[in-house]
Amino acid sequence: MTPCYNLHVIKNHKLYVLKNNKDNYMRFLRRKEVENKTGLSRSTIYANMTKGSFPLSVKIGDRAVAWRESDIDEWMLSRVECG
């Protein structure tokens, strides 16, 4: 079951956090943060998304996308486990 999130959005220098009813937090990372965290370039991120080997971004605004930090963390762990 997908959790239902309250509209508690905290903006702090491109940091987006949603608080759900169970006091769990989901953090969104913008592209630059994903690049810094993974060490991948913009073109590599989008190429791997197209191939299905990198987490898909989510739309967070009319002209803004981000990635769930948990998805990026899981992807990074999978790289360590596989390699």
Kinemage of the C-alpha trace (Angstrom):
@kinemage 1
@onewidth
@group {chain A} dominant
@subgroup {mainchain}
@vectorlist {calphas} color= white
{ca met a 1} P 0.000 0.000 0.000
{ca thr a 2} L 1.357 3.417 -0.935
{ca pro a 3} L 1.646 5.744 2.055
{ca cys a 4} L -0.453 8.875 2.034
{ca tyr a 5} L 1.684 11.969 2.523
{ca asn a 6} L 0.561 15.113 4.262
{ca leu a 7} L 1.358 18.390 2.601
{ca his a 8} L 4.286 19.186 4.896
{ca val a 9} L 6.983 20.282 2.460
{ca ile a 10} L 10.118 21.846 3.823
{ca lys a 11} L 12.289 23.801 1.363
{ca asn a 12} L 15.878 24.419 2.389
{ca his a 13} L 18.411 25.058 -0.370
{ca lys a 14} L 16.931 22.564 -2.826
{ca leu a 15} L 16.118 20.076 -0.041
{ca tyr a 16} L 12.607 18.690 -0.310
{ca val a 17} L 11.234 16.568 2.522
{ca leu a 18} L 7.777 15.052 2.741
{ca lys a 19} L 6.454 13.887 6.081
{ca asn a 20} L 3.914 11.082 5.998
{ca asn a 21} L 1.400 10.071 8.625
{ca lys a 22} L 3.816 7.582 10.233
{ca asp a 23} L 6.535 10.211 10.809
{ca asn a 24} L 8.724 8.713 8.088
{ca tyr a 25} L 10.584 11.116 5.847
{ca met a 26} L 11.242 11.032 2.131
{ca arg a 27} L 13.952 13.297 0.776
{ca phe a 28} L 14.170 14.392 -2.835
{ca leu a 29} L 17.530 15.056 -4.465
{ca arg a 30} L 17.867 17.457 -7.364
{ca arg a 31} L 20.089 16.545 -10.324
{ca lys a 32} L 23.245 18.272 -9.054
{ca glu a 33} L 22.916 16.447 -5.737
{ca val a 34} L 22.483 13.130 -7.576
{ca glu a 35} L 25.568 13.884 -9.672
{ca asn a 36} L 27.604 14.703 -6.556
{ca lys a 37} L 26.357 11.706 -4.606
{ca thr a 38} L 26.847 9.134 -7.384
{ca gly a 39} L 29.791 10.638 -9.242
{ca leu a 40} L 27.862 10.271 -12.517
{ca ser a 41} L 27.498 12.968 -15.142
{ca arg a 42} L 24.149 14.346 -16.276
{ca ser a 43} L 24.318 12.498 -19.590
{ca thr a 44} L 25.189 9.192 -17.902
{ca ile a 45} L 22.294 9.551 -15.447
{ca tyr a 46} L 19.770 10.126 -18.242
{ca ala a 47} L 21.271 7.437 -20.496
{ca asn a 48} L 21.065 4.891 -17.658
{ca met a 49} L 17.491 5.968 -16.888
{ca thr a 50} L 16.617 5.271 -20.536
{ca lys a 51} L 18.269 1.830 -20.315
{ca gly a 52} L 16.413 1.094 -17.085
{ca ser a 53} L 19.595 0.766 -15.036
{ca phe a 54} L 19.163 3.917 -12.936
{ca pro a 55} L 16.217 5.124 -10.813
{ca leu a 56} L 13.664 7.255 -12.616
{ca ser a 57} L 13.148 10.854 -11.577
{ca val a 58} L 9.829 12.113 -10.248
{ca lys a 59} L 8.165 15.354 -11.263
{ca ile a 60} L 8.030 17.767 -8.330
{ca gly a 61} L 6.892 20.868 -10.182
{ca asp a 62} L 5.986 22.246 -13.579
{ca arg a 63} L 9.638 22.390 -14.650
{ca ala a 64} L 11.391 20.456 -11.896
{ca val a 65} L 12.295 16.831 -11.331
{ca ala a 66} L 14.097 15.091 -8.496
{ca trp a 67} L 15.026 11.614 -7.362
{ca arg a 68} L 13.988 9.888 -4.156
{ca glu a 69} L 17.098 9.670 -1.998
{ca ser a 70} L 16.119 6.145 -0.954
{ca asp a 71} L 16.082 5.055 -4.634
{ca ile a 72} L 19.551 6.517 -5.173
{ca asp a 73} L 20.854 4.880 -1.989
{ca glu a 74} L 19.464 1.487 -3.054
{ca trp a 75} L 21.008 1.879 -6.512
{ca met a 76} L 24.403 2.705 -4.970
{ca leu a 77} L 24.195 -0.342 -2.704
{ca ser a 78} L 23.340 -2.535 -5.690
{ca arg a 79} L 26.485 -1.288 -7.451
{ca val a 80} L 28.623 -2.353 -4.480
{ca glu a 81} L 26.906 -5.737 -4.195
{ca cys a 82} L 27.275 -6.434 -7.931
{ca gly a 83} L 30.761 -5.126 -8.424
